[in-house]
């Protein structure tokens, strides 16, 4: 089991204040600098996975910025991607992602859709100067595609890490669903006061957990099928 191999602390972290930047600190020695939010950047892509006319899961690809990636790569050195060193690093990062509920929320009709406890697959790779984490987030009770819209967001609640889709094409559907499903990507526009507050924070001034600052900047993907 992924979690048992890495110890309870890796997967049972309950505080939303454990940002993605901090999980990378555990995995690769990354130490976020003390300056305005955000400290790290994740470029996201998501492939919608279906089975038996239901939403089975989300295949996510997170590409880290070059500075963060350099620190992630520090501990693997010249090790090959299929080496034990790489696999251990991937498992450690993935375990901490699991500890934060995949940094993702999925809703239908205002009700949360539950996830499986472990990904069905995951791996870490090098893409030029950037680190890329790829994993499948499986749903415990796959909802039918047809019906009310399904909405999901991925974000770091502390907003130490900016997690964004570059454009609508970053969310992809299986070709078979192209004629009956559509996706919409909504990017929020927080007011000037909230933006100024976020920019004023440093590592020592993390926002209150109940504020969920990152959620207020989080993009929302809506899946609608007929």
N, C-alpha and C positions, 0 to 999 in steps of 0.2 A: 504494500500500500504506500502510495506517495507520501501521505501525511505521517504514517507511523515510522517510515524510514528517516524522516527529517526531524522528528520530535514534535511534541505538542505545541510548543510556542510558535512553530511555523504555520500551523493551520488553525489554531484556536484563538488567534488574535481577535479581540472583540472591539477594540477601539478604532473608530473611523479616523483617528488622528494618525494612524500608521499609513502614511502616504506611499504612493508608488515610488517616489524618490527614496524613501527610507527602506523599502523592501530591496531596492537596488543597492542600497548601502550594505545590507546584510549579504547580498549575493556577490557584489563585485567591488566593494570598497569605496563606493561612490559617496562623497560628502557634499551635500548641496551647499553652494556658497550663500553667504548672507547678503541677499539683495532682493529687489522687488520680485513679487510673484510674476509668472511661475518660474520654477528653477529648472525644470526639465520639460521636454516636449515629446509627445508620442503621436505619430501619424498613424491613423487607424484605417483599416479596411475590414469589411465584414461580408461574408458570404452566407446567405440564408440557406439553411439546410432543411429539406422536407422529406417526409416519408408517409405513405398512405394518406396523402392529402392533409397532413398535419405539419405544423412547424416543429421539427425535431430538435433543432439547435442552431447555434451560430458559430461559424468558423471565423475566428478573429486573427488578424495579422497586425501586430503592434511593432512599428519601426521607431526605434529610439533616436534621438538627436545624436550628433557626432560626439559631443562632449560626454554625455551620459554613456554612450556606447564605449568610448575609450576606457572608462573606468570599469565597465562590465568586462571588457576584454582583458583587462590588466591581469587578472588571476588565471586566465587560460593560456596566456602567452602564445607559444607556437603550437599548442596542442591542436590536433585535427578535430574537425566537427563531430566525428563519430567516436571520439575518445571518451574514456570514463570521466575525465576532467570536465568536458563540455556537458556530458549528460548530468553530472552532479550539479553543475551551475544551473542548467535548465530546470532541474527538479526543484532546486532551492527557490528560484524565482517563481516558478509555477505554484509552489506551496504557499508562498506569501500572497500571490494573486487569489488563491482559493480562500486564504484567511480573510480576504476582503470581499467575499461573495462575487469574485470575478470583476470587481469594480463596476458591476453592471446591474441594472434593474430592467425587468420586463413586466409589462402590465397589459391586461385586457379588461375592459369595463371597470377600471379602477382597482382591480384585484391583481396582486403580485402573482406572477407565474414562477413556480418553484424550479430550481435547477438541481441536477444531479450533483452529488458531493465531489466527484472527480471528473476531470476531462476525459473524453474518449481517446484523445491523442494530444500531444504537445511536443514541440521541439524548439530549440534556440539555434539560430543560424547567423552567419555573418553576411551582410549585404554591403560590399565595399567597406566603407568606414563606419557603417551603422550595424547595430545589433537588432535582430528581428525575432520576436517571439510569436509563434504560431500555435494556436490551440483550438480545440472544439469544445464549446460550452454546450453540453446536452441538457435538454429540458426533462424534468422528472415526469411531468404529465403533459405531453405535447398537445397544444390546443389545435382545434380544427382551423384550417386556413380561412375558410369561409365564415363570415360573421363580422362581429365588431372589430375595428382596427386593433392591431397589436402594436404596442409602442415600447421601444427600448432605448436606453441611454447608457453610456459608459463614461465614467468620470472619477476623478480623485476628489473626494469630498473636501479635502483641505485646500485644494487648488494649488498645491505645490507643483503639480504636474499638469500641464495642458494636454488634454487628450482630445484630438479632433479628427474629423473626416475632412479631407481636402475639398471634396465636392460630392454631389449626389452619386456619381459613378463609383464612389468608394464603397457603396453598399450594393451588392449584386444579387440577382435572383437566378434560380435555375432557368435555363432556356425554356423549359416546358411550361413555366408559369408566366412567361412574358405577355401572354394575351389575356390573362385574367387577374394578375396581381400588379400593384404599383407600390412604389416606396416614395416617401417624402422625407427630406432632411430639413429639419428646422433648426436654425442657429439663433439662440436668444440674443437680445440686445439689452443687457443690464443697464440701469440708469447710471449717469455719470458719478453719482455719489458712491455706488457700490463698486464701480470700476476703480475709483480713486482709493477706496478702502483696501481693495485687493492689492493694488500696487504699493500701498504703504506698508504692507506686512513683510517681515523677514522671518527667517527660520525660528527665531526666538519669540515671535509674535503670532503663533498659529491661531487661526480663528476658533471660536468655540465650536465644539463638535456638533451641537444642536443647530448651529447656523447652516451647516452643510453648504459652505460657500461654493464649492466646486459644482454642486448641483445647479446653482443659479446661473452658471456659465455653460452648462452641459447642453450639447446638441441632442435632439430627439429624432429618432427614426420611426416613422409610422409605416406599417405594412397593412395594406388593405387588399383583400382578395374577394372575388365574387364567384 
